[in-house]
């Protein structure tokens, strides 16, 4: 997959995840969408294909995705059931990649 296609896929995925999270009407929805299926693996593979620097739209998609993941992570941390530990770990990996590697750290 070339850089342009990967950036377009990232934007599409971010919009899809936002819509699915809103449809579910719960903050933890994006965590379950990423940890209960191959979507998390797909997102990881997509992030691996991206090369810095990215265009502004891709960074905006990452920033939006990071915000959704942070909200879900906070919800999973406050709801510390054992089944949420796996989802929390998945979220932590993506938060680290987006925040540290791609420089989208919340200040």
C-alpha positions in Angstrom: 0.0 0.0 0.0 1.4 3.4 -1.0 1.5 6.4 1.4 -1.4 8.2 -0.2 -3.6 5.1 0.0 -2.6 4.4 3.6 -3.4 8.0 4.6 -6.8 7.7 2.9 -7.5 4.4 4.7 -6.5 6.1 8.1 -9.0 8.9 7.5 -11.7 6.5 6.5 -11.1 4.3 9.5 -11.2 7.2 11.9 -14.5 8.4 10.5 -15.9 4.8 10.7 -14.8 4.4 14.3 -16.2 7.7 15.3 -19.6 6.8 13.7 -19.6 3.4 15.3 -18.8 4.8 18.8 -21.5 7.4 18.5 -24.0 4.7 17.3 -23.2 2.6 20.3 -23.6 5.6 22.6 -20.9 4.5 25.0 -17.4 5.7 25.6 -15.9 2.2 25.8 -17.3 1.1 22.3 -14.1 1.9 20.4 -12.1 -0.3 22.8 -14.3 -3.3 22.1 -14.3 -2.6 18.4 -10.5 -2.7 18.4 -9.9 -5.5 20.8 -12.7 -8.0 19.9 -11.8 -8.4 16.2 -9.2 -8.1 13.6 -9.7 -4.3 13.4 -7.0 -3.7 16.0 -4.5 -5.8 14.1 -5.5 -4.0 10.9 -5.0 -0.6 12.4 -1.6 -1.6 13.7 -0.6 -2.8 10.3 -1.8 0.4 8.8 0.1 2.5 11.2 3.3 0.5 10.4 3.0 1.4 6.7 2.8 5.2 7.4 6.0 7.2 6.9 6.7 10.5 8.6 6.1 13.3 7.8 2.4 13.0 7.0 0.1 15.5 5.5 -2.1 17.7 7.7 -5.2 15.7 7.1 -3.6 12.5 8.3 -2.3 14.2 11.4 -5.8 15.5 12.0 -7.2 12.0 11.7 -4.6 10.7 14.1 -5.4 13.4 16.6 -9.1 12.6 16.4 -8.4 8.9 16.8 -6.2 9.5 19.7 -8.9 11.6 21.5 -11.4 8.7 21.0 -8.9 6.2 22.3 -8.1 8.3 25.4 -11.8 8.7 26.3 -12.2 4.9 26.0 -9.0 4.2 28.0 -10.2 6.5 30.8 -13.6 4.7 30.8 -11.8 1.3 30.9 -9.5 2.4 33.7 -12.5 3.6 35.9 -14.3 0.3 35.1 -11.5 -2.0 36.1 -13.2 -5.4 35.4 -11.0 -8.2 34.3 -12.4 -8.3 30.8 -11.5 -4.7 30.4 -7.8 -5.3 31.1 -7.3 -6.7 27.6 -9.1 -3.8 26.0 -7.2 -1.3 28.1 -3.9 -2.9 27.0 -4.9 -2.6 23.3 -5.8 1.0 23.8 -2.5 1.8 25.6 -0.6 0.4 22.6 -2.4 2.6 20.1 -2.2 5.6 22.4 1.6 5.1 22.7 2.1 4.8 19.0 -0.1 7.8 18.1 1.1 9.9 20.9 4.8 9.2 21.0 5.9 8.0 17.5 3.6 10.2 15.5 3.9 13.2 17.9 0.2 13.6 18.8 0.8 13.9 22.6 -2.0 15.7 24.4 -0.6 18.7 26.3 
